[in-house]
Amino acid sequence: MYSLPFQVMKKAHLHGLRRLHRRSCLATAYVIKEQILETIEVRHANERVYQTALEDWKTATSIPETHPAWSQFHANALQDTLRKANARRKKYSTT
């Protein structure tokens, strides 16, 4: 059997290890908590930016005629359509 001082030292050592283990668990939990909070903040910030961009896009595409370059877009679309129609007409007229 161990002597009394050894048992007391062993018990104190185990108590110290438990306290150290508890502290390291708390430190780890604190670090993880901070990382999770940072990740949540970044996600919320990204969501706000996305929602703002989505609203801007919806506004810009709801009435395209109000866009400053609308006449150019419209002219290009008409020109492309005419080219395709003429190409089809030429294709069928030569066969």
mmCIF file as gemmi writes it, N, C-alpha and C atoms, coordinates in Angstrom:
data_model
loop_
_atom_site.group_PDB
_atom_site.id
_atom_site.type_symbol
_atom_site.label_atom_id
_atom_site.label_alt_id
_atom_site.label_comp_id
_atom_site.label_asym_id
_atom_site.label_entity_id
_atom_site.label_seq_id
_atom_site.pdbx_PDB_ins_code
_atom_site.Cartn_x
_atom_site.Cartn_y
_atom_site.Cartn_z
_atom_site.occupancy
_atom_site.B_iso_or_equiv
_atom_site.pdbx_formal_charge
_atom_site.auth_seq_id
_atom_site.auth_asym_id
_atom_site.pdbx_PDB_model_num
ATOM 1 N N . MET Axp A 1 ? 0.845 -1.167 0 1 0 ? 1 A 1
ATOM 2 C CA . MET Axp A 1 ? 0 0 0 1 0 ? 1 A 1
ATOM 3 C C . MET Axp A 1 ? 0.894 1.235 0 1 0 ? 1 A 1
ATOM 4 N N . TYR Axp A 2 ? 0.399 2.268 -0.643 1 0 ? 2 A 1
ATOM 5 C CA . TYR Axp A 2 ? 1.167 3.505 -0.716 1 0 ? 2 A 1
ATOM 6 C C . TYR Axp A 2 ? 1.08 4.259 0.595 1 0 ? 2 A 1
ATOM 7 N N . SER Axp A 3 ? 2.087 5.034 0.805 1 0 ? 3 A 1
ATOM 8 C CA . SER Axp A 3 ? 2.071 5.844 2.02 1 0 ? 3 A 1
ATOM 9 C C . SER Axp A 3 ? 1.103 7.003 1.849 1 0 ? 3 A 1
ATOM 10 N N . LEU Axp A 4 ? 0.68 7.567 2.926 1 0 ? 4 A 1
ATOM 11 C CA . LEU Axp A 4 ? -0.291 8.645 2.909 1 0 ? 4 A 1
ATOM 12 C C . LEU Axp A 4 ? 0.184 9.84 2.076 1 0 ? 4 A 1
ATOM 13 N N . PRO Axp A 5 ? 1.422 10.308 2.222 1 0 ? 5 A 1
ATOM 14 C CA . PRO Axp A 5 ? 1.847 11.447 1.41 1 0 ? 5 A 1
ATOM 15 C C . PRO Axp A 5 ? 1.779 11.136 -0.084 1 0 ? 5 A 1
ATOM 16 N N . PHE Axp A 6 ? 2.11 9.914 -0.476 1 0 ? 6 A 1
ATOM 17 C CA . PHE Axp A 6 ? 2.052 9.55 -1.888 1 0 ? 6 A 1
ATOM 18 C C . PHE Axp A 6 ? 0.609 9.584 -2.397 1 0 ? 6 A 1
ATOM 19 N N . GLN Axp A 7 ? -0.316 9.07 -1.597 1 0 ? 7 A 1
ATOM 20 C CA . GLN Axp A 7 ? -1.72 9.084 -1.999 1 0 ? 7 A 1
ATOM 21 C C . GLN Axp A 7 ? -2.242 10.516 -2.118 1 0 ? 7 A 1
ATOM 22 N N . VAL Axp A 8 ? -1.831 11.349 -1.209 1 0 ? 8 A 1
ATOM 23 C CA . VAL Axp A 8 ? -2.24 12.753 -1.26 1 0 ? 8 A 1
ATOM 24 C C . VAL Axp A 8 ? -1.665 13.416 -2.508 1 0 ? 8 A 1
ATOM 25 N N . MET Axp A 9 ? -0.379 13.146 -2.791 1 0 ? 9 A 1
ATOM 26 C CA . MET Axp A 9 ? 0.257 13.704 -3.986 1 0 ? 9 A 1
ATOM 27 C C . MET Axp A 9 ? -0.42 13.186 -5.249 1 0 ? 9 A 1
ATOM 28 N N . LYS Axp A 10 ? -0.743 11.883 -5.256 1 0 ? 10 A 1
ATOM 29 C CA . LYS Axp A 10 ? -1.389 11.295 -6.417 1 0 ? 10 A 1
ATOM 30 C C . LYS Axp A 10 ? -2.762 11.94 -6.632 1 0 ? 10 A 1
ATOM 31 N N . LYS Axp A 11 ? -3.505 12.11 -5.557 1 0 ? 11 A 1
ATOM 32 C CA . LYS Axp A 11 ? -4.82 12.718 -5.642 1 0 ? 11 A 1
ATOM 33 C C . LYS Axp A 11 ? -4.702 14.175 -6.123 1 0 ? 11 A 1
ATOM 34 N N . ALA Axp A 12 ? -3.75 14.903 -5.609 1 0 ? 12 A 1
ATOM 35 C CA . ALA Axp A 12 ? -3.529 16.297 -6.015 1 0 ? 12 A 1
ATOM 36 C C . ALA Axp A 12 ? -3.124 16.349 -7.484 1 0 ? 12 A 1
ATOM 37 N N . HIS Axp A 13 ? -2.279 15.404 -7.897 1 0 ? 13 A 1
ATOM 38 C CA . HIS Axp A 13 ? -1.846 15.35 -9.29 1 0 ? 13 A 1
ATOM 39 C C . HIS Axp A 13 ? -3.041 15.081 -10.208 1 0 ? 13 A 1
ATOM 40 N N . LEU Axp A 14 ? -3.892 14.124 -9.841 1 0 ? 14 A 1
ATOM 41 C CA . LEU Axp A 14 ? -5.074 13.824 -10.638 1 0 ? 14 A 1
ATOM 42 C C . LEU Axp A 14 ? -6.021 15.016 -10.679 1 0 ? 14 A 1
ATOM 43 N N . HIS Axp A 15 ? -6.176 15.674 -9.546 1 0 ? 15 A 1
ATOM 44 C CA . HIS Axp A 15 ? -7.032 16.856 -9.499 1 0 ? 15 A 1
ATOM 45 C C . HIS Axp A 15 ? -6.472 17.941 -10.432 1 0 ? 15 A 1
ATOM 46 N N . GLY Axp A 16 ? -5.16 18.112 -10.402 1 0 ? 16 A 1
ATOM 47 C CA . GLY Axp A 16 ? -4.522 19.097 -11.281 1 0 ? 16 A 1
ATOM 48 C C . GLY Axp A 16 ? -4.7 18.734 -12.748 1 0 ? 16 A 1
ATOM 49 N N . LEU Axp A 17 ? -4.577 17.442 -13.066 1 0 ? 17 A 1
ATOM 50 C CA . LEU Axp A 17 ? -4.781 16.999 -14.447 1 0 ? 17 A 1
ATOM 51 C C . LEU Axp A 17 ? -6.215 17.228 -14.894 1 0 ? 17 A 1
ATOM 52 N N . ARG Axp A 18 ? -7.148 16.943 -13.995 1 0 ? 18 A 1
ATOM 53 C CA . ARG Axp A 18 ? -8.558 17.183 -14.331 1 0 ? 18 A 1
ATOM 54 C C . ARG Axp A 18 ? -8.811 18.662 -14.594 1 0 ? 18 A 1
ATOM 55 N N . ARG Axp A 19 ? -8.225 19.5 -13.735 1 0 ? 19 A 1
ATOM 56 C CA . ARG Axp A 19 ? -8.4 20.939 -13.898 1 0 ? 19 A 1
ATOM 57 C C . ARG Axp A 19 ? -7.737 21.401 -15.205 1 0 ? 19 A 1
ATOM 58 N N . LEU Axp A 20 ? -6.562 20.863 -15.494 1 0 ? 20 A 1
ATOM 59 C CA . LEU Axp A 20 ? -5.865 21.203 -16.731 1 0 ? 20 A 1
ATOM 60 C C . LEU Axp A 20 ? -6.681 20.74 -17.937 1 0 ? 20 A 1
ATOM 61 N N . HIS Axp A 21 ? -7.228 19.526 -17.841 1 0 ? 21 A 1
ATOM 62 C CA . HIS Axp A 21 ? -8.054 18.998 -18.928 1 0 ? 21 A 1
ATOM 63 C C . HIS Axp A 21 ? -9.285 19.876 -19.126 1 0 ? 21 A 1
ATOM 64 N N . ARG Axp A 22 ? -9.907 20.281 -18.02 1 0 ? 22 A 1
ATOM 65 C CA . ARG Axp A 22 ? -11.084 21.143 -18.088 1 0 ? 22 A 1
ATOM 66 C C . ARG Axp A 22 ? -10.725 22.477 -18.733 1 0 ? 22 A 1
ATOM 67 N N . ARG Axp A 23 ? -9.573 23.03 -18.359 1 0 ? 23 A 1
ATOM 68 C CA . ARG Axp A 23 ? -9.14 24.31 -18.942 1 0 ? 23 A 1
ATOM 69 C C . ARG Axp A 23 ? -8.857 24.168 -20.429 1 0 ? 23 A 1
ATOM 70 N N . SER Axp A 24 ? -8.198 23.08 -20.822 1 0 ? 24 A 1
ATOM 71 C CA . SER Axp A 24 ? -7.9 22.908 -22.245 1 0 ? 24 A 1
ATOM 72 C C . SER Axp A 24 ? -9.186 22.693 -23.033 1 0 ? 24 A 1
ATOM 73 N N . CYS Axp A 25 ? -10.167 21.99 -22.439 1 0 ? 25 A 1
ATOM 74 C CA . CYS Axp A 25 ? -11.459 21.819 -23.108 1 0 ? 25 A 1
ATOM 75 C C . CYS Axp A 25 ? -12.155 23.166 -23.26 1 0 ? 25 A 1
ATOM 76 N N . LEU Axp A 26 ? -12.1 23.975 -22.208 1 0 ? 26 A 1
ATOM 77 C CA . LEU Axp A 26 ? -12.726 25.287 -22.277 1 0 ? 26 A 1
ATOM 78 C C . LEU Axp A 26 ? -12.038 26.172 -23.314 1 0 ? 26 A 1
ATOM 79 N N . ALA Axp A 27 ? -10.72 26.099 -23.374 1 0 ? 27 A 1
ATOM 80 C CA . ALA Axp A 27 ? -9.976 26.898 -24.351 1 0 ? 27 A 1
ATOM 81 C C . ALA Axp A 27 ? -10.332 26.454 -25.768 1 0 ? 27 A 1
ATOM 82 N N . THR Axp A 28 ? -10.391 25.156 -25.969 1 0 ? 28 A 1
ATOM 83 C CA . THR Axp A 28 ? -10.755 24.631 -27.287 1 0 ? 28 A 1
ATOM 84 C C . THR Axp A 28 ? -12.176 25.047 -27.648 1 0 ? 28 A 1
ATOM 85 N N . ALA Axp A 29 ? -13.09 24.93 -26.693 1 0 ? 29 A 1
ATOM 86 C CA . ALA Axp A 29 ? -14.478 25.326 -26.939 1 0 ? 29 A 1
ATOM 87 C C . ALA Axp A 29 ? -14.565 26.811 -27.273 1 0 ? 29 A 1
ATOM 88 N N . TYR Axp A 30 ? -13.783 27.631 -26.595 1 0 ? 30 A 1
ATOM 89 C CA . TYR Axp A 30 ? -13.791 29.067 -26.863 1 0 ? 30 A 1
ATOM 90 C C . TYR Axp A 30 ? -13.303 29.357 -28.278 1 0 ? 30 A 1
ATOM 91 N N . VAL Axp A 31 ? -12.225 28.694 -28.687 1 0 ? 31 A 1
ATOM 92 C CA . VAL Axp A 31 ? -11.683 28.895 -30.044 1 0 ? 31 A 1
ATOM 93 C C . VAL Axp A 31 ? -12.716 28.47 -31.085 1 0 ? 31 A 1
ATOM 94 N N . ILE Axp A 32 ? -13.328 27.317 -30.872 1 0 ? 32 A 1
ATOM 95 C CA . ILE Axp A 32 ? -14.333 26.83 -31.821 1 0 ? 32 A 1
ATOM 96 C C . ILE Axp A 32 ? -15.527 27.783 -31.875 1 0 ? 32 A 1
ATOM 97 N N . LYS Axp A 33 ? -15.946 28.28 -30.712 1 0 ? 33 A 1
ATOM 98 C CA . LYS Axp A 33 ? -17.062 29.228 -30.662 1 0 ? 33 A 1
ATOM 99 C C . LYS Axp A 33 ? -16.736 30.485 -31.462 1 0 ? 33 A 1
ATOM 100 N N . GLU Axp A 34 ? -15.538 30.993 -31.304 1 0 ? 34 A 1
ATOM 101 C CA . GLU Axp A 34 ? -15.138 32.197 -32.033 1 0 ? 34 A 1
ATOM 102 C C . GLU Axp A 34 ? -15.11 31.942 -33.542 1 0 ? 34 A 1
ATOM 103 N N . GLN Axp A 35 ? -14.626 30.777 -33.942 1 0 ? 35 A 1
ATOM 104 C CA . GLN Axp A 35 ? -14.597 30.438 -35.366 1 0 ? 35 A 1
ATOM 105 C C . GLN Axp A 35 ? -16.01 30.32 -35.927 1 0 ? 35 A 1
ATOM 106 N N . ILE Axp A 36 ? -16.907 29.705 -35.165 1 0 ? 36 A 1
ATOM 107 C CA . ILE Axp A 36 ? -18.292 29.561 -35.618 1 0 ? 36 A 1
ATOM 108 C C . ILE Axp A 36 ? -18.947 30.936 -35.737 1 0 ? 36 A 1
ATOM 109 N N . LEU Axp A 37 ? -18.739 31.79 -34.75 1 0 ? 37 A 1
ATOM 110 C CA . LEU Axp A 37 ? -19.327 33.133 -34.805 1 0 ? 37 A 1
ATOM 111 C C . LEU Axp A 37 ? -18.803 33.924 -35.995 1 0 ? 37 A 1
ATOM 112 N N . GLU Axp A 38 ? -17.52 33.809 -36.268 1 0 ? 38 A 1
ATOM 113 C CA . GLU Axp A 38 ? -16.933 34.509 -37.417 1 0 ? 38 A 1
ATOM 114 C C . GLU Axp A 38 ? -17.532 33.988 -38.721 1 0 ? 38 A 1
ATOM 115 N N . THR Axp A 39 ? -17.681 32.673 -38.815 1 0 ? 39 A 1
ATOM 116 C CA . THR Axp A 39 ? -18.271 32.076 -40.012 1 0 ? 39 A 1
ATOM 117 C C . THR Axp A 39 ? -19.704 32.541 -40.207 1 0 ? 39 A 1
ATOM 118 N N . ILE Axp A 40 ? -20.469 32.615 -39.126 1 0 ? 40 A 1
ATOM 119 C CA . ILE Axp A 40 ? -21.86 33.078 -39.214 1 0 ? 40 A 1
ATOM 120 C C . ILE Axp A 40 ? -21.908 34.533 -39.663 1 0 ? 40 A 1
ATOM 121 N N . GLU Axp A 41 ? -21.023 35.358 -39.129 1 0 ? 41 A 1
ATOM 122 C CA . GLU Axp A 41 ? -20.982 36.766 -39.532 1 0 ? 41 A 1
ATOM 123 C C . GLU Axp A 41 ? -20.676 36.902 -41.015 1 0 ? 41 A 1
ATOM 124 N N . VAL Axp A 42 ? -19.704 36.129 -41.505 1 0 ? 42 A 1
ATOM 125 C CA . VAL Axp A 42 ? -19.337 36.181 -42.923 1 0 ? 42 A 1
ATOM 126 C C . VAL Axp A 42 ? -20.51 35.723 -43.788 1 0 ? 42 A 1
ATOM 127 N N . ARG Axp A 43 ? -21.186 34.658 -43.368 1 0 ? 43 A 1
ATOM 128 C CA . ARG Axp A 43 ? -22.336 34.168 -44.134 1 0 ? 43 A 1
ATOM 129 C C . ARG Axp A 43 ? -23.44 35.209 -44.201 1 0 ? 43 A 1
ATOM 130 N N . HIS Axp A 44 ? -23.715 35.874 -43.087 1 0 ? 44 A 1
ATOM 131 C CA . HIS Axp A 44 ? -24.748 36.911 -43.088 1 0 ? 44 A 1
ATOM 132 C C . HIS Axp A 44 ? -24.344 38.087 -43.975 1 0 ? 44 A 1
ATOM 133 N N . ALA Axp A 45 ? -23.093 38.471 -43.918 1 0 ? 45 A 1
ATOM 134 C CA . ALA Axp A 45 ? -22.621 39.568 -44.771 1 0 ? 45 A 1
ATOM 135 C C . ALA Axp A 45 ? -22.747 39.183 -46.246 1 0 ? 45 A 1
ATOM 136 N N . ASN Axp A 46 ? -22.364 37.954 -46.582 1 0 ? 46 A 1
ATOM 137 C CA . ASN Axp A 46 ? -22.49 37.487 -47.963 1 0 ? 46 A 1
ATOM 138 C C . ASN Axp A 46 ? -23.95 37.442 -48.402 1 0 ? 46 A 1
ATOM 139 N N . GLU Axp A 47 ? -24.814 37.017 -47.511 1 0 ? 47 A 1
ATOM 140 C CA . GLU Axp A 47 ? -26.251 36.964 -47.841 1 0 ? 47 A 1
ATOM 141 C C . GLU Axp A 47 ? -26.795 38.367 -48.095 1 0 ? 47 A 1
ATOM 142 N N . ARG Axp A 48 ? -26.38 39.34 -47.278 1 0 ? 48 A 1
ATOM 143 C CA . ARG Axp A 48 ? -26.829 40.721 -47.49 1 0 ? 48 A 1
ATOM 144 C C . ARG Axp A 48 ? -26.348 41.254 -48.839 1 0 ? 48 A 1
ATOM 145 N N . VAL Axp A 49 ? -25.092 40.994 -49.178 1 0 ? 49 A 1
ATOM 146 C CA . VAL Axp A 49 ? -24.551 41.446 -50.467 1 0 ? 49 A 1
ATOM 147 C C . VAL Axp A 49 ? -25.31 40.779 -51.609 1 0 ? 49 A 1
ATOM 148 N N . TYR Axp A 50 ? -25.573 39.476 -51.479 1 0 ? 50 A 1
ATOM 149 C CA . TYR Axp A 50 ? -26.302 38.755 -52.519 1 0 ? 50 A 1
ATOM 150 C C . TYR Axp A 50 ? -27.707 39.316 -52.695 1 0 ? 50 A 1
ATOM 151 N N . GLN Axp A 51 ? -28.422 39.545 -51.583 1 0 ? 51 A 1
ATOM 152 C CA . GLN Axp A 51 ? -29.779 40.06 -51.671 1 0 ? 51 A 1
ATOM 153 C C . GLN Axp A 51 ? -29.805 41.454 -52.301 1 0 ? 51 A 1
ATOM 154 N N . THR Axp A 52 ? -28.816 42.277 -51.965 1 0 ? 52 A 1
ATOM 155 C CA . THR Axp A 52 ? -28.722 43.617 -52.567 1 0 ? 52 A 1
ATOM 156 C C . THR Axp A 52 ? -28.489 43.51 -54.067 1 0 ? 52 A 1
ATOM 157 N N . ALA Axp A 53 ? -27.561 42.637 -54.464 1 0 ? 53 A 1
ATOM 158 C CA . ALA Axp A 53 ? -27.279 42.449 -55.893 1 0 ? 53 A 1
ATOM 159 C C . ALA Axp A 53 ? -28.492 41.884 -56.62 1 0 ? 53 A 1
ATOM 160 N N . LEU Axp A 54 ? -29.205 40.97 -55.979 1 0 ? 54 A 1
ATOM 161 C CA . LEU Axp A 54 ? -30.4 40.397 -56.594 1 0 ? 54 A 1
ATOM 162 C C . LEU Axp A 54 ? -31.471 41.456 -56.803 1 0 ? 54 A 1
ATOM 163 N N . GLU Axp A 55 ? -31.669 42.303 -55.81 1 0 ? 55 A 1
ATOM 164 C CA . GLU Axp A 55 ? -32.648 43.386 -55.959 1 0 ? 55 A 1
ATOM 165 C C . GLU Axp A 55 ? -32.235 44.357 -57.072 1 0 ? 55 A 1
ATOM 166 N N . ASP Axp A 56 ? -30.939 44.68 -57.134 1 0 ? 56 A 1
ATOM 167 C CA . ASP Axp A 56 ? -30.454 45.555 -58.208 1 0 ? 56 A 1
ATOM 168 C C . ASP Axp A 56 ? -30.696 44.919 -59.569 1 0 ? 56 A 1
ATOM 169 N N . TRP Axp A 57 ? -30.448 43.624 -59.679 1 0 ? 57 A 1
ATOM 170 C CA . TRP Axp A 57 ? -30.65 42.921 -60.943 1 0 ? 57 A 1
ATOM 171 C C . TRP Axp A 57 ? -32.132 42.896 -61.325 1 0 ? 57 A 1
ATOM 172 N N . LYS Axp A 58 ? -32.986 42.613 -60.335 1 0 ? 58 A 1
ATOM 173 C CA . LYS Axp A 58 ? -34.432 42.601 -60.607 1 0 ? 58 A 1
ATOM 174 C C . LYS Axp A 58 ? -34.902 43.976 -61.071 1 0 ? 58 A 1
ATOM 175 N N . THR Axp A 59 ? -34.408 45.013 -60.438 1 0 ? 59 A 1
ATOM 176 C CA . THR Axp A 59 ? -34.79 46.373 -60.829 1 0 ? 59 A 1
ATOM 177 C C . THR Axp A 59 ? -34.304 46.682 -62.246 1 0 ? 59 A 1
ATOM 178 N N . ALA Axp A 60 ? -33.07 46.305 -62.543 1 0 ? 60 A 1
ATOM 179 C CA . ALA Axp A 60 ? -32.495 46.599 -63.861 1 0 ? 60 A 1
ATOM 180 C C . ALA Axp A 60 ? -33.182 45.821 -64.972 1 0 ? 60 A 1
ATOM 181 N N . THR Axp A 61 ? -33.627 44.599 -64.669 1 0 ? 61 A 1
ATOM 182 C CA . THR Axp A 61 ? -34.232 43.773 -65.719 1 0 ? 61 A 1
ATOM 183 C C . THR Axp A 61 ? -35.754 43.869 -65.766 1 0 ? 61 A 1
ATOM 184 N N . SER Axp A 62 ? -36.356 44.542 -64.817 1 0 ? 62 A 1
ATOM 185 C CA . SER Axp A 62 ? -37.821 44.64 -64.826 1 0 ? 62 A 1
ATOM 186 C C . SER Axp A 62 ? -38.308 45.527 -65.968 1 0 ? 62 A 1
ATOM 187 N N . ILE Axp A 63 ? -37.602 46.596 -66.243 1 0 ? 63 A 1
ATOM 188 C CA . ILE Axp A 63 ? -37.948 47.503 -67.344 1 0 ? 63 A 1
ATOM 189 C C . ILE Axp A 63 ? -36.658 47.765 -68.132 1 0 ? 63 A 1
ATOM 190 N N . PRO Axp A 64 ? -36.295 46.868 -69.053 1 0 ? 64 A 1
ATOM 191 C CA . PRO Axp A 64 ? -35.014 47.021 -69.752 1 0 ? 64 A 1
ATOM 192 C C . PRO Axp A 64 ? -34.955 48.27 -70.635 1 0 ? 64 A 1
ATOM 193 N N . GLU Axp A 65 ? -36.107 48.772 -71.045 1 0 ? 65 A 1
ATOM 194 C CA . GLU Axp A 65 ? -36.118 49.949 -71.921 1 0 ? 65 A 1
ATOM 195 C C . GLU Axp A 65 ? -35.549 51.191 -71.25 1 0 ? 65 A 1
ATOM 196 N N . THR Axp A 66 ? -35.45 51.184 -69.918 1 0 ? 66 A 1
ATOM 197 C CA . THR Axp A 66 ? -34.923 52.351 -69.218 1 0 ? 66 A 1
ATOM 198 C C . THR Axp A 66 ? -33.399 52.34 -69.13 1 0 ? 66 A 1
ATOM 199 N N . HIS Axp A 67 ? -32.777 51.235 -69.55 1 0 ? 67 A 1
ATOM 200 C CA . HIS Axp A 67 ? -31.314 51.15 -69.503 1 0 ? 67 A 1
ATOM 201 C C . HIS Axp A 67 ? -30.728 52.128 -70.512 1 0 ? 67 A 1
ATOM 202 N N . PRO Axp A 68 ? -29.642 52.832 -70.153 1 0 ? 68 A 1
ATOM 203 C CA . PRO Axp A 68 ? -29.061 53.833 -71.057 1 0 ? 68 A 1
ATOM 204 C C . PRO Axp A 68 ? -28.628 53.263 -72.411 1 0 ? 68 A 1
ATOM 205 N N . ALA Axp A 69 ? -28.23 52.013 -72.459 1 0 ? 69 A 1
ATOM 206 C CA . ALA Axp A 69 ? -27.764 51.421 -73.716 1 0 ? 69 A 1
ATOM 207 C C . ALA Axp A 69 ? -28.847 50.575 -74.391 1 0 ? 69 A 1
ATOM 208 N N . TRP Axp A 70 ? -30.107 50.779 -73.996 1 0 ? 70 A 1
ATOM 209 C CA . TRP Axp A 70 ? -31.184 49.953 -74.537 1 0 ? 70 A 1
ATOM 210 C C . TRP Axp A 70 ? -31.277 50.038 -76.053 1 0 ? 70 A 1
ATOM 211 N N . SER Axp A 71 ? -31.17 51.223 -76.614 1 0 ? 71 A 1
ATOM 212 C CA . SER Axp A 71 ? -31.314 51.351 -78.074 1 0 ? 71 A 1
ATOM 213 C C . SER Axp A 71 ? -30.243 50.554 -78.808 1 0 ? 71 A 1
ATOM 214 N N . GLN Axp A 72 ? -29.043 50.521 -78.25 1 0 ? 72 A 1
ATOM 215 C CA . GLN Axp A 72 ? -27.977 49.731 -78.886 1 0 ? 72 A 1
ATOM 216 C C . GLN Axp A 72 ? -28.266 48.235 -78.778 1 0 ? 72 A 1
ATOM 217 N N . PHE Axp A 73 ? -28.722 47.793 -77.604 1 0 ? 73 A 1
ATOM 218 C CA . PHE Axp A 73 ? -29.085 46.379 -77.434 1 0 ? 73 A 1
ATOM 219 C C . PHE Axp A 73 ? -30.177 45.99 -78.416 1 0 ? 73 A 1
ATOM 220 N N . HIS Axp A 74 ? -31.186 46.856 -78.52 1 0 ? 74 A 1
ATOM 221 C CA . HIS Axp A 74 ? -32.316 46.592 -79.401 1 0 ? 74 A 1
ATOM 222 C C . HIS Axp A 74 ? -31.864 46.54 -80.857 1 0 ? 74 A 1
ATOM 223 N N . ALA Axp A 75 ? -31.016 47.471 -81.253 1 0 ? 75 A 1
ATOM 224 C CA . ALA Axp A 75 ? -30.508 47.492 -82.634 1 0 ? 75 A 1
ATOM 225 C C . ALA Axp A 75 ? -29.703 46.23 -82.928 1 0 ? 75 A 1
ATOM 226 N N . ASN Axp A 76 ? -28.88 45.8 -82.006 1 0 ? 76 A 1
ATOM 227 C CA . ASN Axp A 76 ? -28.104 44.578 -82.22 1 0 ? 76 A 1
ATOM 228 C C . ASN Axp A 76 ? -29.013 43.359 -82.349 1 0 ? 76 A 1
ATOM 229 N N . ALA Axp A 77 ? -30.045 43.284 -81.518 1 0 ? 77 A 1
ATOM 230 C CA . ALA Axp A 77 ? -30.978 42.155 -81.586 1 0 ? 77 A 1
ATOM 231 C C . ALA Axp A 77 ? -31.711 42.145 -82.917 1 0 ? 77 A 1
ATOM 232 N N . LEU Axp A 78 ? -32.161 43.308 -83.381 1 0 ? 78 A 1
ATOM 233 C CA . LEU Axp A 78 ? -32.834 43.386 -84.68 1 0 ? 78 A 1
ATOM 234 C C . LEU Axp A 78 ? -31.902 42.989 -85.821 1 0 ? 78 A 1
ATOM 235 N N . GLN Axp A 79 ? -30.669 43.452 -85.755 1 0 ? 79 A 1
ATOM 236 C CA . GLN Axp A 79 ? -29.693 43.126 -86.8 1 0 ? 79 A 1
ATOM 237 C C . GLN Axp A 79 ? -29.423 41.618 -86.832 1 0 ? 79 A 1
ATOM 238 N N . ASP Axp A 80 ? -29.26 40.998 -85.675 1 0 ? 80 A 1
ATOM 239 C CA . ASP Axp A 80 ? -29.043 39.551 -85.616 1 0 ? 80 A 1
ATOM 240 C C . ASP Axp A 80 ? -30.236 38.792 -86.196 1 0 ? 80 A 1
ATOM 241 N N . THR Axp A 81 ? -31.438 39.222 -85.868 1 0 ? 81 A 1
ATOM 242 C CA . THR Axp A 81 ? -32.643 38.56 -86.372 1 0 ? 81 A 1
ATOM 243 C C . THR Axp A 81 ? -32.741 38.687 -87.889 1 0 ? 81 A 1
ATOM 244 N N . LEU Axp A 82 ? -32.443 39.873 -88.406 1 0 ? 82 A 1
ATOM 245 C CA . LEU Axp A 82 ? -32.473 40.063 -89.86 1 0 ? 82 A 1
ATOM 246 C C . LEU Axp A 82 ? -31.423 39.201 -90.564 1 0 ? 82 A 1
ATOM 247 N N . ARG Axp A 83 ? -30.23 39.112 -89.992 1 0 ? 83 A 1
ATOM 248 C CA . ARG Axp A 83 ? -29.185 38.267 -90.595 1 0 ? 83 A 1
ATOM 249 C C . ARG Axp A 83 ? -29.611 36.808 -90.643 1 0 ? 83 A 1
ATOM 250 N N . LYS Axp A 84 ? -30.183 36.319 -89.538 1 0 ? 84 A 1
ATOM 251 C CA . LYS Axp A 84 ? -30.633 34.925 -89.498 1 0 ? 84 A 1
ATOM 252 C C . LYS Axp A 84 ? -31.747 34.682 -90.513 1 0 ? 84 A 1
ATOM 253 N N . ALA Axp A 85 ? -32.689 35.632 -90.609 1 0 ? 85 A 1
ATOM 254 C CA . ALA Axp A 85 ? -33.794 35.477 -91.564 1 0 ? 85 A 1
ATOM 255 C C . ALA Axp A 85 ? -33.266 35.49 -92.993 1 0 ? 85 A 1
ATOM 256 N N . ASN Axp A 86 ? -32.342 36.372 -93.289 1 0 ? 86 A 1
ATOM 257 C CA . ASN Axp A 86 ? -31.767 36.434 -94.639 1 0 ? 86 A 1
ATOM 258 C C . ASN Axp A 86 ? -30.965 35.177 -94.952 1 0 ? 86 A 1
ATOM 259 N N . ALA Axp A 87 ? -30.248 34.665 -93.962 1 0 ? 87 A 1
ATOM 260 C CA . ALA Axp A 87 ? -29.468 33.443 -94.185 1 0 ? 87 A 1
ATOM 261 C C . ALA Axp A 87 ? -30.395 32.27 -94.476 1 0 ? 87 A 1
ATOM 262 N N . ARG Axp A 88 ? -31.501 32.172 -93.77 1 0 ? 88 A 1
ATOM 263 C CA . ARG Axp A 88 ? -32.471 31.091 -94.026 1 0 ? 88 A 1
ATOM 264 C C . ARG Axp A 88 ? -33.087 31.248 -95.419 1 0 ? 88 A 1
ATOM 265 N N . ARG Axp A 89 ? -33.401 32.483 -95.763 1 0 ? 89 A 1
ATOM 266 C CA . ARG Axp A 89 ? -34.014 32.74 -97.071 1 0 ? 89 A 1
ATOM 267 C C . ARG Axp A 89 ? -33.064 32.345 -98.201 1 0 ? 89 A 1
ATOM 268 N N . LYS Axp A 90 ? -31.788 32.701 -98.053 1 0 ? 90 A 1
ATOM 269 C CA . LYS Axp A 90 ? -30.795 32.34 -99.059 1 0 ? 90 A 1
ATOM 270 C C . LYS Axp A 90 ? -30.615 30.837 -99.147 1 0 ? 90 A 1
ATOM 271 N N . LYS Axp A 91 ? -30.651 30.18 -97.985 1 0 ? 91 A 1
ATOM 272 C CA . LYS Axp A 91 ? -30.46 28.732 -97.934 1 0 ? 91 A 1
ATOM 273 C C . LYS Axp A 91 ? -31.585 28.036 -98.701 1 0 ? 91 A 1
ATOM 274 N N . TYR Axp A 92 ? -32.82 28.462 -98.483 1 0 ? 92 A 1
ATOM 275 C CA . TYR Axp A 92 ? -33.953 27.801 -99.111 1 0 ? 92 A 1
ATOM 276 C C . TYR Axp A 92 ? -34.151 28.231 -100.566 1 0 ? 92 A 1
ATOM 277 N N . SER Axp A 93 ? -33.686 29.395 -100.941 1 0 ? 93 A 1
ATOM 278 C CA . SER Axp A 93 ? -33.871 29.863 -102.319 1 0 ? 93 A 1
ATOM 279 C C . SER Axp A 93 ? -32.85 29.22 -103.269 1 0 ? 93 A 1
ATOM 280 N N . THR Axp A 94 ? -31.705 28.785 -102.743 1 0 ? 94 A 1
ATOM 281 C CA . THR Axp A 94 ? -30.683 28.159 -103.609 1 0 ? 94 A 1
ATOM 282 C C . THR Axp A 94 ? -30.914 26.676 -103.782 1 0 ? 94 A 1
ATOM 283 N N . THR Axp A 95 ? -31.751 26.065 -102.985 1 0 ? 95 A 1
ATOM 284 C CA . THR Axp A 95 ? -31.964 24.605 -103.116 1 0 ? 95 A 1
ATOM 285 C C . THR Axp A 95 ? -33.094 24.257 -104.016 1 0 ? 95 A 1
